[in-house]
Structure formats: C-alpha cells, structure tokens
C-alpha cells in the first residue's frame, strides 16, 4: 500500500470520483445550476486543464493510494473559473487563486483527508508566492452534500478563512497565506498516518460540507 499527495495531473482526470473528471461547472461561462454535473464536457475540462497548467502552473493536488484516487482539490486564479463571476459575492481580483473543488471519495470521508488536502493546497500556493486564497462557502445545504460544487462554510471557517464578500447562500471567503505558521508541517506524514480504508472500489462525487 503506497499513499502519496501529488500535483493533479492530466492522467488523473479520468480517475477522479465518478463524474468529477467531466464536470465543467466552474469552467463554464453563464450561470449554471449550483450542482455538480449541471454541465459536463470532458473535452472542455481537459483543454482547460492543459491551458491552466501551461499559463499558470499545477492547479490542484490529489491524494492517491496505489492507483486509487481518494480525494482531490482544484484551484487556480478565479479568472480561469468563468462561473465565479456569476455569484453575487464574486471575486474582486481575478488574479487571486480560488479553491473551486474539494471532493473526497465516500469510503475516505470523516477521516481528516479534507484537511490534509486543503493544507497541501495552501502550502503549494504559499511556496509559489501567492499572498492570499479565496473560496466560496456553502452556507446552506441547498443540495445534497455529494452534489455541491462549493465547500462547506463551517469547514472553511475552521481552517482559518474569513468572510470577504458576504452572501446568505454562498459568501466568498479569504485566507491570508502570510498569516499561516503551520505550512511547514510534514503534510505527507499526516496523510500517511490517517486511518483510511485499504481499498477504494467505487466512488461518487463528494464535497466537504458542514465540516464532514
């Protein structure tokens, strides 16, 4: 059994939890239903991924065990996520990285993997010289947790995010990366120590909601 955290790669797109590799919610222009899979276009997602990696760099982290993907997080400057400007609490600066997705396979939930992935993302962004990061929080469970493209508000607040642009449904939160003092922790060791299942046979999209 080999576990590792690594940059989200092109070959990983086809191994993400069912539907995630084809969901183009964040990458699509025009307001869409706030639901995972409300718009799917695998070719568009792959073209988007290649463009972002060429122009900006690695746009995510993935947690794997052998060949199984247990979870992933995706982020890039909000300019690369056209869906972001359709939110009432839209970002003010399109150059600031936005954490768009954080999905965990069902059998790996409630074990701390979401916290490991988001801290891996924050460390990556800080090491690349980014000064802050943003994310939309889901303040209300308007859809089933597995179907929400947004991260749970409570979870983000516990990580240290604060509300930047208020909204009763999907506020925009911000975290100052310069204020963090734990980014040098050995996140890979923490990941290795998690009591995760040895097998990950079947997956469905899952978003951390309400700290889960």
Order of alpha helices (4+ residues) and beta strands (2+ residues): beta-alpha-beta-beta-beta-alpha-beta-beta-alpha-beta-beta-alpha
